[in-house]
């Protein structure tokens, strides 16, 4: 597929771009850091979440799918983590793109669980993701999949996950990226929220079982 990655310079984004290219997809890395080298098989595209919907749509046009894996890490929650989803989903629809995959946060759409583990210290982030997730579900016609992982860890991936979880947990960043790649053409995950943390099931098998 031709795939556009929003937030390609981030921790998950860099792993995702690498994995998508390795899987044979044609990848456009959307980023403000246009001097960043993502490798010979990746096209770097200037992309700013503070820009207009029209500008974003033009940058995305011609792709088959969009990933939103941008995150401000608390520095720009309204414009990036919440409204960024609104504008990029509108831009995807304007560009005629149907597939949209969103990296969110564990239980972002279930405030009753925001007290679990490290989520308790992320209240403002959870609120931003709550509105972004609900906008995507309630106000678009996109074939979305929302991945809600637990705490992200900068450590080697295991290749094994648990999906559909109801408790807290952690996720090596490479496993999150690999799961996002597996979700791309998994029709069984369309219009679904997928919760995750590290587990015992190989990623491909876990996605097939959603």
C-alpha positions in Angstrom: 0.0 0.0 0.0 0.9 3.7 -0.2 0.9 4.8 3.4 1.2 8.2 5.1 2.6 8.3 8.6 1.8 11.4 10.7 4.3 11.8 13.5 7.0 9.9 11.8 9.8 11.5 13.8 8.4 10.3 17.2 9.4 7.2 19.1 6.7 5.0 17.7 6.8 6.8 14.3 10.4 6.0 13.6 9.9 2.3 14.3 6.6 2.2 12.3 8.1 3.8 9.2 11.0 1.4 9.3 8.7 -1.6 9.7 6.3 -0.5 7.0 9.1 0.0 4.5 10.5 -3.4 5.4 7.1 -5.0 4.8 7.2 -3.6 1.2 4.8 -0.6 1.6 5.5 2.7 -0.1 5.9 5.1 2.9 5.6 8.8 3.2 6.9 10.1 6.5 4.9 13.2 7.6 7.1 15.4 9.8 8.1 18.9 10.7 11.7 17.7 10.6 12.2 17.5 6.9 16.0 17.1 7.2 15.5 13.7 8.9 16.7 10.7 6.9 14.3 7.8 7.1 16.1 5.7 4.6 16.2 5.2 0.8 12.7 3.6 0.6 10.9 6.4 2.5 9.7 9.8 1.2 9.9 12.6 3.7 7.0 15.0 3.5 6.7 18.4 5.3 3.7 18.1 7.6 2.6 20.4 10.4 -0.4 19.7 12.7 -0.8 23.4 13.2 -1.4 23.8 9.4 -4.8 23.8 7.6 -6.9 20.9 6.7 -6.4 21.8 3.1 -2.6 21.7 3.4 -2.8 18.4 5.2 -5.1 16.9 2.6 -2.8 17.9 -0.2 0.2 16.3 1.5 -1.7 13.0 2.0 -3.3 12.8 -1.4 -2.6 9.6 -3.4 -2.1 7.4 -0.4 -4.2 4.3 0.6 -4.0 4.7 4.3 -3.0 7.1 7.0 -1.4 6.5 10.4 -1.7 9.0 13.2 1.1 8.3 15.7 1.9 11.9 16.7 2.2 12.9 20.3 3.3 16.0 22.0 4.3 14.3 25.3 2.3 16.9 27.2 3.6 20.0 25.4 0.8 20.6 23.0 -2.1 18.4 24.0 -5.0 20.4 22.5 -3.5 21.2 19.0 -1.6 17.9 18.6 -3.1 15.1 20.6 -6.8 16.1 20.4 -7.4 18.5 17.5 -4.7 16.9 15.4 -6.9 13.9 15.0 -9.9 16.1 14.0 -8.0 17.9 11.3 -6.1 14.9 9.9 -9.3 12.7 9.7 -11.0 15.6 7.9 -8.0 15.8 5.6 -8.0 12.1 4.9 -11.6 12.2 3.9 -11.0 15.2 1.7 -8.2 13.3 0.0 -10.4 10.3 -0.6 -8.5 8.0 1.8 -10.7 5.5 3.7 -8.2 3.7 6.0 -7.1 5.6 9.1 -5.2 4.0 12.0 -4.9 5.9 15.3 -2.4 5.3 18.1 -4.2 6.3 21.2 -3.7 5.4 24.9 -5.0 2.5 27.0 -8.7 3.1 28.1 -8.7 6.6 26.6 -12.4 6.2 25.9 -13.2 4.8 29.3 -12.7 7.5 32.0 -13.8 5.0 34.7 -10.4 3.3 34.3 -8.1 6.3 34.2 -7.1 5.6 37.8 -5.3 2.3 36.8 -1.6 2.3 37.3 0.4 5.0 35.5 -2.8 6.3 33.9 -3.6 8.1 37.1 -0.8 10.6 36.4 -1.9 11.3 32.8 -5.3 13.0 33.3 -4.9 15.8 30.8 -3.4 13.5 28.2 -6.3 11.1 28.7 -8.8 13.9 28.2 -7.1 14.9 24.9 -7.1 11.3 23.6 -10.7 10.8 24.7 -11.9 13.7 22.5 -9.7 12.6 19.6 -10.8 9.0 19.7 -14.5 9.9 19.9 -14.2 12.4 17.1 -12.8 9.7 14.8 -15.6 7.3 15.8 -18.5 9.6 15.9 -17.9 12.2 13.2 -16.2 10.4 10.3 -16.9 7.7 7.7 -13.4 6.4 7.8 -12.4 2.8 8.2 -10.6 3.4 11.4 -8.8 1.2 13.8 -7.8 2.7 17.2 -4.9 1.0 19.0 -4.8 1.8 22.7 -1.6 0.5 24.3 -0.5 0.8 27.9 2.7 2.5 29.0 5.3 2.8 26.2 8.8 1.5 27.1 12.1 2.1 25.2 13.2 -1.5 25.3 13.6 -4.3 22.8 10.4 -5.8 21.4 9.3 -9.3 22.3 7.1 -10.0 19.2 4.3 -11.1 21.6 1.3 -9.1 22.8 -2.0 -9.4 24.5 -4.9 -7.6 22.7 -8.4 -6.8 24.1 -6.9 -6.3 27.6 -8.9 -5.0 30.5 -6.0 -4.4 32.9 -3.0 -2.1 32.8 0.4 -3.0 31.4 3.5 -2.0 29.5 4.5 -2.1 25.8 8.0 -2.1 24.3 7.8 0.4 21.5 8.9 -2.0 18.8 5.9 -4.2 19.6 3.5 -1.3 19.3 4.9 -0.5 15.8 4.8 -4.1 14.7 1.2 -4.3 15.9 0.3 -1.2 13.9 1.7 -2.7 10.8 -0.2 -5.9 11.3 -3.5 -3.9 11.8 -3.1 -2.2 8.4 -4.9 -4.8 6.2 -6.7 -6.6 9.1 -10.3 -6.1 8.0 -11.5 -7.7 11.3 -10.2 -4.6 13.2 -12.0 -2.0 11.1 -14.3 0.3 13.3 -12.8 -1.2 16.4 -10.8 -0.1 19.5 -8.0 -2.5 20.2 -6.4 -2.4 23.7 -3.0 -3.9 24.3 -0.1 -4.6 26.5 2.8 -7.1 26.3 1.7 -10.8 26.4 2.3 -14.3 25.2 0.6 -14.3 21.7 2.6 -13.7 18.5 1.5 -10.4 17.1 0.0 -11.7 13.8 -2.0 -14.3 15.7 -3.2 -11.8 18.2 -4.4 -9.4 15.5 -6.1 -12.2 13.6 -8.0 -13.1 16.8 -9.4 -9.6 17.4 
